[in-house]
Amino acid sequence: MLIKKNEEPFFHRFLSIAKEIIKKNGEYLPILFGDDEKLYLACDNYAAVYDFQSNLLLDDELREFGKVPYELSELPNGDLMLTKADHFNCQDSYLIAVKQFFEAVGYLSEKVSTTEKGDPYRIAKLTESTGCWLSEFDNKILDKFKKARLYMCDRERTTEFESIGVANGWNPNYLAVYDEVELNGGQTTISMTIYFNIKDDPKHNAYDQQEMEFVQQPAEYDVFEDMDVEEPEVEVVEDDYQEEEQLDALLEDTVVPEELEDDFDPMRA
């Protein structure tokens, strides 16, 4: 399946983001698979969904991905190639867990904010409205969205998500960025969703690190207080004291003239 940027810009943008996520997490095997009109990606702390929905039964642009795994590659001219793989590169249990994650976030997420490219306060607004921490790489992904909606797990349904996802290692404090485009007079809707922090919460990990350092610090001070510190001895030198007494006596014997005459010339004295 060949995807050209000038022919399918939205799908090309989605696959470009997927390619960057896969490249950044090269030590992890990406799971890229289809489910009829949807294409899913899960790779380390990221996930993504491409969804093609159309009310036209004879839509020439209709995308059907089947239920098979895929491999993604890029041609020298920048076009992207989506090729069916021979088999899934993960165990069945993990594939089931990934599908459960996508199913859960599909109905447990709620809109919390929006983001616009070019807004100088975008990161500050995002952090304030969501409480999520994103990396520099995550911000580069956000730059690919002119305007997008931000979603998180519904706070009133976090327990429900945890009952599904925690056993499989999914993080309830994920952040999702959603964008869509309509074609054929609104008869066709294409959307993409990028999920951040699906496993690890950078903010939670940072708090754990700070707490660990805080707990360890007093122990180091205890060791320092138990150490015997020798104070430097102050050496008193008798010769210096005697010389000071002699200098005081000499000053007492010195006679200082009270007044000099006006015509006194020190050069002729």
N, C-alpha and C positions, 0 to 999 in steps of 0.2 A: 504494500500500500504506500504509494508515493504522495507526500504532502508538500505542495509548493506554497510559499509564503504569499505570492501574489494571487493565488486562486483560493486558498483557505487560510486567511490571516489569523482567524481566531483559533482554529485547531493547531496551526503552526506555532502560535504563541504558547499554547498549552504544552505542546510537545517540547518546545525549547526550554520551558521551565522544568519539565520532567527530566530533560537531558542534563541540565545544570545540577539538579538535585542528585541524580545518579552519579555524576562526575564528582561532586563534592564528597559523597559518601562512598568512595571507591572500594573501601574495605568491606562494605556490606552488599550482599546480593539483592538487587531490586526485584520486587514482585510486580510485574506489569501484566494485567490480564483483562479480558473483556467480559462483559455480561450483557449481551444483546446490544442495546443502544448506548451503553456506558463503558468507559474505559477507566480502569483503576490502577493506581500506583501506590506502593508502600515501600519506603526505603528509609531505614533507621528511624530518625525522629520526624520524618516528613511523610505526608500522604497527599494524594491528589485524585480528583474525579473529573472526567469529561463526560458530559451528558448531552445527548442529541435527542430532542423531542420534536415530533412533527405531526400535525393533524392531516397532512396530505398523504394519501395512500400511495400515490404514484410520484413521490418526491424523488427526483433524480439525484438530489444531494443527500439522500437518506444514508446514514451510517449504521451499519450493523457489525458489531465486533465479535459476535458469537460468544462462546464461553471457553475461550482458549487463551493460553499465555502468549505474550508477545516479546519481541526484542526491538529496541530502538537504536537507530544509527543515523548518522548525518553524512550526506554526500558533500564532495568538495565545493559544490556551488551553493551550499547552504540549505538545500532541500532536505527533508527528513524522510526516513524510510521506516515504516512499521511492518515488521515481519513476524509471521506466526512462528512460535517456538515449538520444538518437539515435545517438551514436557515442562512442568513447573519446576523451578529451581529451589523448592523448599519442601518441607515435610507437610503432609496433609493437615496435621494438627495446627500448624502455624497459618496455613492458608485459611482454615476455618476461623481462626482467631481474627485474622485480617478482615474477613467478610463480616464477622460480628461487629467489629469496630465501625466499619462503614455503615452498617445497618443502624447501629446505635446513634451515631452522630447525625444520621439522616433525619431522625425525629426528636432528638433530645437537644438540638442546638437552637439558640435564640439570637436574634440580631441585637448587637450592643452598640454599634457605631458605624461610621463610614470613614473612608480615607480617600484623599485626593492627591494625585501626583503634583508636585510643585509647592505644596503647602510647607513652609519652613518649620512649622510647629507640629508637623504630622506625627513624629515619633513621640513627642511629649503628650499630645492628645491621645494617641493610641495607648500609651502606658497608663495615663490617668483613667481612661474609660474602661480599659480591660484589666489592668494590673499585670499584664504579661510582659516578659522580657524577651526581646528578639535580638539576634546577632546581626553583625554587619552583613552577612550573607542573606539573612532574612529580609533586611531592608532593601537589598538589591532586587529581590523578588518582588517586593511591594512596588518598586519603581516601574515594574512592567504593567501596573494597573493604573489607568488614568483616574478612574473612580471605582471604588469597590466597597462592598458591604463586609463588615466584620461580624463574625458569629463566635459564640462560645457555648459551652454546655450550660443549659438552663440551671441556675443556682438552686432552684427548688426541686430539681430532678437529678442533682449530683449523685445522691445515694443510689438512685436507679441505674445511673451509668456505671458507678463503681461496682455494683452487683454483677454487671456484665463484663466490664473491662479490666478491673483491677487484677483479677485472676490471670489475665493474659498480659498484664504489664502496661495497659493503656493509661495515659495521664488524663484525668478529668479536667485539668486546666489547659486544654489545648486551645489554639486560636485558629479560626478558619477565615479565609479571604475568598469572597464570592464575586463573580462577574458573569454577565450574560449578554447575549446579543440576539435580536429578533430578525428573522428573514421572512420573505414571502408574505409581507403584510401582516406579520404577527402569527402566521400559521406554523412557523418553525422557530423554536427557541433552543439556542445552544448555550450551555453554561459550563463554567469550570470552577472548581473549589480547591484551594490549596490549604492543607492543614499543617500547622507548625506545632512542635512540642508534643507530639502524640505519645511519646514514651517518657521523656525526661522533662522536668520543669526547671529551667535555668534559675529562676528566682528561688525555688525551694532548695536547690543544691547550693546556692550562694549563702542562704541562711544557715544551712547545715555546716558549711565551711566556717562561717563566722562563729557559730556556737562552739565548734570544735576548738578553734583557736582561743576563744575566751576561756574555755574550761582548762586548756593546757597551760595557759599563761601563769596562773597563780602557783602551779607546781614548780615552775622554773624560779619564781621569786622565793619560794620556800627553800629551795636548794641554795639560793644566793644568801638568804638570811642565816642559814646554818653554817656557812663557811666562816672560818676564823680569819678575820682581817687584821693584820698587824698594822698598828699605827706608827707612823714614822717618828723616831726619837729626835727631840730637839737638843742639839749639842750646844752647851754654853761655853764660850771661849773666854777664859780669864784675862788673857792679854788684851782683848778689845776693851774690857771693862776698866782695866788699869789705865790704858791710854786715854780713855774718856775722862777719868778723874784728873789726870795730869793736865789735860787741855783746859778744864774748868779752872784749875788753880792758876795757870798762866794768864788767862783772861782777867782774873781778879787783880793781878799785879800790874797789869798794863795801865799806864796813865794816858788819858786822852785829853789833849789841850782843849779848853773850853772855847777859846775864840782866837782867831788869827787876824793880824793886822791887814789893812787893805792893801799896803804896798809890799806884802810878803811875796817873794818870788821863790817858788820851790826849786827852780833851776839854779839859784845862787846860794842856797842854804848850805 
